[in-house]
């Protein structure tokens, strides 16, 4: 009878450890944002204030063209088409999980 009680206690302890592990193990799945929309843009004047400065008595601005930062005279920039987003909103999510396998091509 004593052995059955000890065996039952061990089974219960193993079961509790299993439940605890499953409850606290890191979850590799989750929802991630897949599509965003800009909800707030800075004005042209704010853009000039943030990106432009005097260099050799000429007002120039830092711009990023093809992932390359460049300095261009302000007079060469059409400010009516400059739009810089300062606030994004997620509008769609997808379920993602980590995997690791080869795909035959």
Number of C-alpha atoms within 10 A of each C-alpha: 6 7 8 9 10 11 12 12 12 12 12 12 12 12 12 12 12 11 11 11 11 11 10 8 8 8 10 9 11 11 11 13 13 11 12 13 12 12 11 13 15 15 15 16 10 12 16 18 11 12 14 18 17 11 11 7 7 11 15 21 23 16 15 10 8 7 7 7 10 12 15 14 15 18 11 9 13 9 14 8 8 13 13 14 12 10 12 13 12 13 10 12 13 11 10 12 11 8 8 5 5 6 5 4 3
